[in-house]
Amino acid sequence: MNKLSLAVFNTQPPQLYFGGVERRILETGRILSSEFDFKVYSGTKAGFCEPITFDGITIIPCNSTDRVFPLDNWSFNRSLAGMADIIKANVYESHTVSAYGLQKALVKKGVNMPFLHTIHGVLADEYAQAQLRGGMSTRGRLTNFFMKKLAKIEKESAMNATLVVTVSKYSQEKILQFYGVDSRKIRIVPNGVDTEKFNPANNSLLVKERLRATNRQIVLFVGRLIPRKGLFYLVEAAKHIVKERSETLFVIVGEGPLKSHLIAEVEAGNLGNNFAFLGDVSESELPSVYGCADVFAFPSIQEGQGIALLEAQASGKPVVAFDITGVREAVVEKETGLLVKPDIVELAEAVLKLLSDDSLRQKMGERGRNFVRNNFTWDICAQRMRDVYLEVIN
């Protein structure tokens, strides 16, 4: 019996980027590869230019610019639109407006195959949140201008999709609010985490030695260095934290356009000895980086779900995050972490509370791991996506 075929679209090559979207694509494909023929089409970024097979998934490069979003997205979509006669599948699945050009081309050609649109964070919501914050730089205003344009495209793609998949109840609410999609065609399938890879037993000694932090407490952040991740809150909170616990080390994992600005803020605040910017780290090293943390801080101000929250809790680490959006569904307040309003002082006090209480950190870490194992594994995610694939085909 031939496998059902899936054509999955994402601007970034999932084997070379390690965001939540990319991990979801790879993990779902790996788990379901025995039942489905997965072909992933991605942009020619980070040197990706030849088709490969990765964990049972075929990954195919489609011409795009290697520049930053949204230029890479637009060029990728132009390429896909030109491949409408070539790409054949039982189900088409687009992540984060990565195939709106193809979707339109298929409609024009009268191709009536199921098309899924997976929305991780609602772009219209991200735009609205940025407008409410205000105080944007010239670059920030330009980014938000493009965000507004892409949100309109995301709305159109969602309206035209057979089904819309999203990662949280919060994202579902925002899709209904901003895009007016029929609620009957929205399916919630949360992201997951590999609880075998991310676990409290990971040996972090080498990481701590490299950071020269064997006797220091570590506050960890993992994510893109972009405005909505709220890193400036953490830098300001650190100024309060080091007054009480001067040896605290803030480890920042990730890259992004704000990196140079954040480093400048750290230096201006005389916090150079309290911060370590590691950039992107490999998938093999990341579990050990989580393992070295005492507290995981996640000051994001808009989040569909937050896969890093799941990884931290699977690693047995207590979380401090803002009580906003999809974060509320990924952290259990006062059980697996502390949720506070978006405020520098409250963020600092919550981190200090956990740093000063070994027993509380241990209890929250244990509860967090159990919470993730019961609700947010990649196996759970993949099986729910399997149900969606079969539903949309039938």
N, C-alpha and C positions, 0 to 999 in steps of 0.2 A: 504493500500500500504506500503510495507516494505521500510524503509529508506535505502539510499545508505550508504555503510560503508567506513570509512576512517581509515587507520592505520597510525598514526603519530609517528615519532621517534625523540627523543632528549636525549642526554646523561644525562642531569640534570632533575630531577623531577620538572615539571613546577610549582607545587603548593608550592615548598619549596625554589625555587630560583627566583630572581626577575629581571633578565636581560631582554633585549629586545626580545630575542628569546622566552623565557618562557612566557612573557606577550602576545606575539602575538599568541602563541598556545592556551593559556587559553581564551583569548578574542574572537578569531575566533571561537573556539569550543563552547563557551557559546552562541554567537549570532546565530550560525548556527545549534545548537543542535536539533532544531525542525525539520530540514530537513535532517540532516545527523547523522549517528551513529558514534560518535567520540571515538576512542580508542587510547590513547597515551601510548607508550611504552618507559620507561625511565630507567636509571641505578639505582642501589640500593645505592644511595648516601644520606647523611644526615639522615640516619636511616630509609629511605623509604624501606619497605620490604613486605607490604601487599597491594593488590589492593584496590583502593578507587574510589568513585564517587564524582566528584567535579564540581559544576555548570553544571551538565548534561553531563560531560565528564567522561569516565572510564579511570583511570590512572593505568597502570600495571607495576610493577617493574620487571626488567630483570637484572640478576646478573652482577655486575661490581665491580671494586675496588672503594673505596671511596677516592682514591688518586687524585692528581691534573691532569689536562689535560697535555699530551695526554694519560696517562696510563688508566684513567677512560674510555676514548673513545675507546681505543683498546679492553679492556676487555668487554665493552658493545657490541661492534660489534661481538665479538666471540660468545657471548650469543645469539644475534639475528640470526646469521648465523645458529645456531643449532635449531632455532625455525621456520625455513622456512616452515615446514609442518604444523605448528600450527597456524601461523598468516595468517588469510584470510581477504581480503578486496577488495572493488571495486577500491580503489585508495590507493597507498602507498606514504607517504610524509616524506622525510628525511630532517632534519634541520642540517646544518653545519657538513657534513660528519658523521652523526650519524647512518647511516645504510648501509654503503658500503658493509659490510660482508653479510647482508641479500640480498642486490641487486644482488651480484654475485651468491649467493646460489639459488635465484629464477631463474636466467638465466640458471644455470646448470640443474635445474629441469624442464625447459621448461615452466615455468609460465610466461605468457605474459600479466600481468595486468599493467595498467598505473602506472608509477613511477615518482613522482615529486621530484626534488632536489631543496630545497630552500637555497639560498646562501645569507647570511646577509652581511658579510664582506668577500671580496675575499682573501683567505689565501695567494695566490701567490703574491698579491699586498702588503699584510702585511709583508711578507718576504722581498720583494724588498725594501719597505720603510725602514725597519730595517737595511738592508744592506747599504742603502744610508746614514743613520744617523751615522753608525759606533759607535765606542767607547763603545761597549757592554761589560758587565761584563761576567765572565765565565758562570754564570747562564743564562744570556741573549743569549750568543752564543749557549748554549745547547738548549734553548727554540726555537731559530730560526732554528737550525738544524732539530728539530722535525716539525717545521712549514713548512719547505721545503718538507719534506716527506709527510706530510698531504696535502699539496697543490697539489702534484702529484695525490694523491688519490681523492681529490676534483675534479680535472680535469677529471679523468677517470669516476667518478660518474656522473658528469655533461654531459659528452659526451654520456653516456649510458642511461641517463634519457629520459623519454618521453617528458617532458617539464622542463625547468629550471625557477624558480621564484626568483626574487631578489628585493631589496628594493629601489633602486634608479637608475637613469640614469648613475651615476658615476660607480656603481657596474656593471651595464650592460656593460659599456665600458671596464672595466677591465676583465670581463669574456671573452669578445671577444678578447681582447689583449693577455691575458695569456693562455686561455684555447681553443680558436679557435672554440667555440661552434657555431653552425649555428644560426644566429640572429633570424631566423624565429621561433625558439623554446624557446625563452626567453620572459618571461612576467614580467613586472614591477608592483609590488604591494607594495607600501610603508607601513611601520608600522603606527600605530595610537596612540591615547591617549584618555583616558576617560575624556572628557571635563567637565563632571559633577563632577567627583572626584577631578580633578585638576582645580581649579578655584580661582580667586582672593579673594573670600569671605572666604576662609579657615582661621579659627582662629589660629594664630600662637603664641599667647601670652604665652601659657604654655611652648612652645619650647624655646622662647626667655628668659623666666624666668629661665628655666633649664640651659640655656647656660650663664646666668648672663649677658645678652646682651640687656636688654630692651632699653637702650639708645645708643646702638652701631649699626653702619651700618654693614651689613653682606654680604659677597661675598660667594656664595654657589657653590660647585661642587658635582655632583652625578655621580658615575660610578665605574667601577672596577679599582683598584689601580695596573695597569699594565703599561709597558713602553709606549705603543702607546697612552695612555690617556694624556700623556704630563704633569703630575703633577709637575715635577721638574721645568718646565717653570713657573708654578703658584707660587711655593715657591720662586723662584728667583724674580719674579715680585713683590711679596709681600714685599720684602726688599725695593723696590722703593716706593711702595704705602704707607707703614706705616711711611715713612719719612714725607709725607704730611698729612696723615690722620691716626694718631697713634692709634686710637681706633678701626680701622677696624678689624673685626673678620672674618677669613676664615674658613668656616664650610665644612668639607670633609666627605661625606657620601659614604660608600662602603668599601669593603675589597679586599685584593689581596696581592700578594707576595712582593710588594714594600712598604707595610705599614711601616715596621720597618725602612727601609731606609729613607722614607719621614719624619718620626718623628725625626730621627737623624739629618737630614738636617735642619729641623725647629729649633731644639734645638741648633745646631751649629750656626745658624744665629740669635740667641737670639730672636726668634719669638714665643716662647712658649705661651705667653699671647695672641697671635694673631691668633692661630690656635686651632680648636677643631675637633678631629677625632671621629666621631660618630659610625664608623663601619657600618654594614648593619642595616637599620631600617625597621620596619614592613610596609607592604603595607598600613595599616590603618593610620600610623603616617606620611608617606612620604608626602602627600599633605600639611600638616601643616609645615613640614620642608621647602618645597618650599615657603610656605606663608611667612616665616620669612626673606626671602632673599631680599636684595635691588638690587643685580646684580647676574646673573648666569654666572659663568665663566667656559668655556669648552675648555681647551687647547689641545684637541686631535690632533694628527698629522696624523692620518689615520682613516677614519670612513666611513662605508657604508651609514649610515644615522644619527644615534645618537638620540635614543628615548628620552634621558634625555632633549635634546634641545626642543622637542615637549612638554614634561611635563612642563618645565619651562615657555615656552611661553603660554601654556594653563593656567598657574597659574598667568599670567599677569606680568611676569618678563622679563626685557630686558636682552639680551644675549651678551656676549663677547666671541668670538671664533676665531679660526684660519681659514683663508680663504683657506680651503683645501677640497678635495674630496667631499663626500656626504653632508658635512656641508652646502655647498653653496645652496643645494636644500631644506634644512630644516630651513634656516634663511634668511630673506630678508635684505640685507645690507642697513644700515642707516634708515631702516623702523622698523624692529623688533629687531635689534641688530647691533653690530659693528663687522665686520670681518677684521682681521688684519693678516699680514704675520706672520709666526712662529718666533717671536722675543720677547725677554723678555721685552725690553723697550716699544715696541708698545703695547704689552699686558697690561703692567702697565698703560700706558697713556690712553688706551681705558677704563679700569676699573675706573681710576680716573675721566675721563670725565663724566661717568655716575653717579658716586657717588656724584659728585659736582653739578649735575643738576637734581633737583626733577622733573621739568616739562618734561624734555627729557625722564626720566625713565618712567614716567606715560604714555606719548604718545606711546613710543615703546612697553610698556607692553600691552596697549589696542590693538595696531595693531597686536602684536604677537598672542594674544588670537583669534582675528578674523581670522588671517591667518591659525591657526591650526584648528579652527572650520570648516573652509571652505574646507580644504584640507587633514587633517590628523586625522580623528576620527577612532575608531575601527569599527564603522558601515561601513564606506567607505572601509576599509581594508577587512572586512569580506565579503561584497558583491562582491568585486573584486575577492576574493579567491573562492567564490561560482561559479563565472563565469569560473574560471580556472578549478575547479573540474568538472563542467559539460562539458566543452570543452574537457578535457582529457579523459573523459568517452565516449563521443560521437564521 
